[in-house]
């Protein structure tokens, strides 16, 4: 009995089976139960000697991804895998919960797999402040800036989240909206969410438009269901709402569903702006207005910077990739 046999009988991919056997996250409870049932049925045991040898000989680049529903991250990871493979390395992908500590995960990966470098997608800078020192391999924060952390082995490639969110709210204010709600991540856990909220507040302040954080800001995970539920709560509190800015396109898609189920139309009743510019939003009706991050350039530069530092002690670099506001069909002037 091999992992491939377990995958065939359980109906799941080899990668999913591997994550279950190695006690990793990113697997549904249903999948985990079915796979473990097959393992128990055949009394399968991992060959720890072979596993140990593989770990010692790893030429892998680890990719730690926070959250399992972030379509932007999924697109970036896919591109990274291709770039890493082209350079002759293996990619080791680890999905962890949105609220998990990515630095603790990295320390465990270094201890067990000895990767040559680590790419982080999604990060809480406080986790790096508190515990990154034991990680000595080259690393890159992807979509979040590490410029303020001062670790020689920690570079970053990011969008200016504050300026991008400010541009999104400025767009709505320019259209005459004043009763604007915001759907965003938990600012105490997500650096990008905190930066984007800061940008929103700057836009409101510049236009002398009051913003009640407790009433107009709704915290949610970066997922469809969370976006839908957060929008429902926001509509309950703000029946006079005319526009909403969602800090991810996936959140925005969930929010649109909640708005439409109330019998409201977009953009005639409520204008919606997203963030990320994932492919999905091009096919929505109406097409979503969004802030587009250049995921192709982010993926390429992140991998290039990491690989340049594998054998050469270059200083950390912190690149900021330009964004664009894509004016779609989901916003209208009041």
C-alpha positions in Angstrom: 0.0 0.0 0.0 1.4 3.4 -1.1 0.2 7.0 -0.9 -0.9 6.6 -4.5 -3.0 3.6 -3.6 -4.6 5.6 -0.7 -5.3 8.4 -3.1 -6.9 6.1 -5.6 -9.2 4.4 -3.1 -10.1 7.5 -1.2 -10.8 9.6 -4.3 -8.5 12.4 -3.3 -5.2 13.8 -4.8 -1.9 12.5 -3.7 -1.1 16.0 -2.3 -4.2 15.9 -0.2 -3.3 12.5 1.2 0.2 13.7 1.9 -1.1 16.7 3.9 -3.3 14.4 6.0 -0.5 11.9 6.7 1.8 14.8 7.7 -0.8 16.5 9.9 -0.9 19.6 7.8 -3.9 22.1 7.5 -5.7 23.0 4.3 -7.8 19.8 4.2 -11.5 19.6 4.8 -12.8 17.5 7.7 -14.7 15.2 5.2 -11.5 14.6 3.1 -9.5 13.9 6.3 -12.0 11.4 7.6 -12.2 9.5 4.3 -8.4 9.3 3.9 -7.8 8.2 7.5 -10.5 5.5 7.1 -8.5 4.1 4.2 -5.3 4.3 6.2 -6.9 2.5 9.1 -8.4 -0.2 6.8 -5.0 -1.2 5.4 -3.0 -0.4 8.6 -0.8 1.9 6.5 2.4 3.3 8.1 4.6 6.1 6.8 8.2 5.0 6.0 9.9 7.3 8.4 13.4 6.4 7.2 12.6 7.3 3.6 10.8 10.4 4.8 13.8 11.4 6.8 16.2 10.9 3.9 13.9 13.0 1.6 13.8 15.8 4.2 17.6 15.8 4.6 18.2 15.9 0.8 15.5 18.6 0.1 16.2 21.2 -2.5 12.9 22.7 -1.8 11.6 26.2 -1.6 8.8 26.3 1.0 5.7 28.4 0.3 3.6 29.2 3.4 0.1 30.3 2.5 -2.3 31.8 5.1 -5.9 31.0 4.3 -7.4 28.5 1.8 -9.9 30.7 0.0 -7.7 33.5 -1.2 -7.9 33.4 -5.0 -5.2 35.9 -5.4 -2.8 33.7 -3.4 -3.9 30.7 -5.4 -2.9 32.4 -8.6 0.4 33.6 -7.3 1.3 30.2 -5.9 0.5 28.6 -9.2 2.9 31.0 -11.0 5.5 30.6 -8.3 5.5 26.8 -8.7 6.2 27.1 -12.4 9.0 29.6 -11.9 10.6 27.5 -9.1 10.4 24.3 -11.2 12.0 26.1 -14.2 15.0 26.9 -12.0 15.4 23.3 -11.0 14.0 23.4 -7.5 11.0 21.8 -5.8 8.2 23.7 -4.2 6.9 22.7 -0.8 3.4 24.2 -0.3 2.0 24.6 3.2 -1.6 26.0 3.7 -2.3 27.2 7.2 -5.3 28.9 8.8 -5.8 32.6 8.3 -5.3 33.2 12.1 -2.3 30.8 12.5 1.2 31.9 13.2 3.2 31.6 10.0 6.6 32.1 11.7 6.0 29.1 14.0 5.1 27.1 10.9 8.3 28.2 9.2 10.4 27.2 12.2 8.8 23.8 12.1 9.4 23.5 8.4 13.1 24.4 8.8 13.5 21.8 11.5 11.7 19.0 9.6 12.4 19.7 5.9 15.4 22.0 5.8 14.2 24.1 2.9 16.7 26.4 1.0 14.3 29.4 1.3 10.8 30.4 2.3 8.1 32.5 0.6 5.3 33.8 2.8 1.9 34.6 1.3 -0.1 36.4 4.0 1.6 37.6 7.1 1.2 39.2 10.5 4.2 41.4 11.1 3.8 41.0 14.8 4.6 37.3 14.5 7.9 38.3 12.7 8.8 40.9 15.4 8.2 38.3 18.1 9.9 35.2 16.8 11.5 35.3 13.3 15.2 35.2 14.5 15.5 31.3 14.6 14.7 31.3 10.8 18.1 31.7 9.1 17.4 30.8 5.4 16.5 33.5 2.9 12.9 34.5 3.0 10.5 36.8 1.1 7.2 38.3 2.3 4.8 38.3 -0.6 2.1 41.0 -0.8 3.2 42.5 2.5 6.2 44.8 3.2 9.0 43.8 5.6 10.8 47.1 5.3 10.3 47.9 8.9 11.5 44.6 10.3 15.3 45.0 9.6 16.1 41.3 9.1 18.9 40.7 6.7 17.4 37.5 5.4 13.8 38.8 5.0 13.0 40.6 1.8 9.5 41.6 0.5 7.5 42.3 -2.6 4.2 44.1 -2.1 1.7 46.6 -3.3 1.3 49.9 -1.5 -1.8 48.7 0.4 -2.5 52.0 2.1 -2.4 54.0 -1.2 -4.4 51.4 -3.1 -7.2 51.3 -0.5 -7.1 55.1 -0.4 -7.6 55.2 -4.2 -10.6 52.8 -3.9 -12.4 55.0 -1.3 -11.4 58.2 -3.2 -13.2 56.7 -6.3 -16.4 56.3 -4.3 -16.1 59.7 -2.7 -15.6 61.3 -6.1 -18.8 59.7 -7.3 -20.7 61.5 -4.5 -21.0 58.6 -2.0 -20.8 59.4 1.7 -22.5 56.4 3.4 -19.8 54.0 2.7 -19.2 50.6 4.4 -15.9 48.7 4.5 -15.5 44.9 4.6 -12.0 44.1 5.8 -9.7 41.5 7.5 -8.9 41.5 11.2 -6.4 44.3 11.5 -4.7 42.7 14.5 -3.9 39.6 12.5 -3.3 41.0 9.0 -0.8 43.6 8.0 -2.4 44.3 4.6 -5.8 44.7 6.3 -4.4 47.3 8.8 -2.6 49.2 6.0 -5.8 49.2 3.8 -7.9 50.5 6.7 -5.4 53.2 7.3 -5.7 54.2 3.6 -9.5 54.3 3.8 -9.4 56.5 6.9 -6.9 58.9 5.1 -9.4 59.3 2.2 -12.3 60.1 4.5 -10.2 62.6 6.5 -9.0 64.3 3.3 -12.6 64.9 2.2 -13.7 65.8 5.8 -16.2 62.9 5.7 -16.9 61.4 9.1 -16.3 57.6 9.5 -17.7 55.6 12.4 -15.4 52.6 12.6 -17.7 50.5 14.8 -20.7 51.2 12.6 -19.1 51.2 9.1 -16.3 48.7 9.3 -17.1 45.0 9.3 -14.4 42.4 10.0 -14.4 39.2 8.0 -12.1 36.5 6.7 -10.9 36.8 3.1 -13.5 34.3 1.7 -16.9 34.1 -0.1 -19.0 33.1 2.9 -17.3 35.5 5.3 -17.9 38.3 2.8 -21.5 37.4 2.4 -22.1 37.2 6.1 -20.2 40.4 6.8 -22.3 42.2 4.2 -25.5 41.0 5.8 -24.4 42.4 9.2 -23.4 45.7 7.6 -26.7 46.1 5.8 -28.5 45.5 9.1 -26.5 48.4 10.7 -26.5 50.7 7.7 -29.9 50.7 5.9 -28.8 54.0 4.3 -25.6 52.5 2.8 -24.9 53.5 -0.8 -21.5 52.0 -1.4 -19.1 49.4 0.0 -15.4 48.7 -0.4 -14.3 45.1 0.1 -10.7 44.5 0.9 -10.6 41.5 -1.5 -12.5 40.5 -4.6 -13.6 37.3 -3.0 -15.2 39.2 -0.2 -16.8 41.5 -2.8 -18.4 38.5 -4.6 -19.9 37.3 -1.3 -21.1 40.8 -0.5 -22.8 41.2 -4.0 -24.8 38.0 -3.3 -26.0 39.4 0.0 -27.0 42.7 -1.5 -28.9 41.0 -4.3 -30.7 38.7 -1.9 -32.1 41.9 -0.2 -33.7 42.8 -3.6 -31.2 45.6 -4.1 -29.4 46.2 -7.4 -25.7 47.0 -8.2 -24.8 49.7 -8.8 -28.1 51.5 -8.8 -28.8 50.9 -5.1 -25.3 50.1 -3.8 -21.9 50.6 -5.5 -19.2 48.0 -4.9 -15.4 48.1 -5.1 -13.1 45.2 -4.6 -9.4 44.6 -4.3 -7.0 42.2 -6.0 -8.1 42.1 -9.7 -8.5 38.3 -9.9 -9.7 36.8 -13.2 -13.2 36.0 -11.8 -14.3 39.6 -11.5 -14.1 40.1 -15.3 -17.0 37.7 -15.7 -19.3 39.1 -13.0 -22.5 40.9 -14.0 -22.0 43.8 -13.5 -18.2 43.6 -13.9 -16.5 44.6 -10.6 -14.7 47.8 -10.1 -11.5 46.8 -8.3 -7.9 47.6 -7.4 -5.7 45.3 -9.4 -2.4 43.9 -8.0 0.0 42.7 -10.6 0.2 39.1 -9.5 2.4 38.0 -12.4 5.0 40.6 -11.4 4.7 39.9 -7.7 5.2 36.2 -8.3 8.2 36.7 -10.6 10.0 39.2 -8.5 9.4 37.3 -5.3 11.0 34.1 -6.7 13.8 36.0 -8.4 14.8 37.8 -5.2 14.7 34.6 -3.1 16.8 32.6 -5.6 19.4 35.3 -5.9 20.0 35.1 -2.2 20.3 31.3 -1.9 24.0 31.3 -2.5 25.0 34.9 -2.4 24.8 37.0 0.8 22.9 40.0 -0.7 21.1 42.4 1.6 17.3 42.3 1.9 15.3 44.3 -0.7 11.8 45.6 -0.4 10.1 46.2 -3.7 6.7 47.9 -4.1 4.8 46.9 -7.2 2.4 49.5 -8.8 -1.4 48.9 -8.7 -4.2 50.0 -11.0 -7.8 51.0 -10.2 -9.9 49.2 -12.8 -13.2 51.1 -13.3 -15.8 48.4 -14.0 -19.6 48.4 -14.0 -20.3 48.1 -10.2 -20.0 51.7 -9.3 -22.2 54.7 -10.2 -22.4 58.4 -9.5 -25.1 59.4 -7.0 
